[in-house]
Amino acid sequence: MVPFERTWPYDIIMGDIYVSSCPFCDGENVLLPLRPEELKLIQEGKKRLLVFPCCYNQITVIDIDRDYLLADRALPGRK
């Protein structure tokens, strides 16, 4: 079972990957520095350091599905 506190929803809009809000600073509609081509590599097991451009906090994405990022640690916006 995937721990809910380590997940964060994302969307792909016109080839760009967004989160509706940043888990660290609550910035809205944050464009992530990820390309859709990288999602398959992450699904296959490659870890990816993700730096949120709004506040420069970082997580390591260890898995991803069609709706959620899975981080290596709990995210502050989840309880």
C-alpha positions in Angstrom: 0.0 0.0 0.0 1.3 3.4 -1.0 1.6 5.9 2.0 -0.8 8.8 1.3 1.5 11.3 3.1 4.2 10.8 0.4 2.0 11.4 -2.6 1.1 14.6 -4.5 -1.3 15.0 -7.4 -0.1 16.4 -10.8 -1.6 17.2 -14.2 -0.3 17.2 -17.7 -1.6 20.2 -19.7 -0.4 20.7 -23.3 2.8 18.7 -22.6 3.7 20.5 -19.4 3.5 19.0 -15.9 1.8 21.1 -13.2 0.8 20.7 -9.6 -2.2 22.7 -8.5 -0.4 23.8 -5.4 3.1 23.4 -4.0 3.3 21.2 -0.9 5.9 23.5 0.7 4.8 27.1 0.0 1.3 26.7 -1.3 2.2 28.4 -4.6 -0.6 27.8 -7.2 -0.3 26.2 -10.6 3.4 25.4 -10.3 5.0 24.3 -13.5 7.4 21.4 -12.7 10.8 20.9 -14.4 9.7 17.5 -15.7 9.0 16.4 -19.2 6.4 13.8 -20.1 9.1 11.6 -21.5 10.7 11.3 -18.1 7.6 9.9 -16.5 8.2 6.5 -18.1 11.7 6.3 -16.8 10.5 7.1 -13.3 7.8 4.4 -13.6 10.6 1.9 -14.6 12.5 2.6 -11.4 14.7 5.6 -12.1 14.7 8.1 -9.2 14.4 11.8 -10.1 15.3 14.9 -8.0 12.5 17.4 -8.3 13.1 21.0 -7.3 10.0 23.1 -7.0 10.7 26.4 -8.9 8.5 28.5 -6.6 10.4 27.9 -3.4 13.4 25.7 -4.3 12.4 22.9 -1.9 13.2 19.5 -3.3 12.0 15.9 -3.2 13.1 12.7 -4.8 10.4 11.2 -6.9 10.7 7.4 -6.6 7.5 6.4 -8.5 4.7 8.0 -10.5 1.4 6.9 -11.9 -1.2 8.7 -14.1 -2.3 11.0 -11.2 0.3 11.1 -8.4 3.9 11.6 -7.7 5.4 9.4 -5.0 8.2 11.1 -2.9 10.9 9.5 -0.8 9.6 11.2 2.3 6.4 12.7 3.7 5.2 15.9 2.2 4.3 18.8 4.5 0.9 19.5 2.8 -0.3 15.9 3.6 -1.6 14.8 7.0 
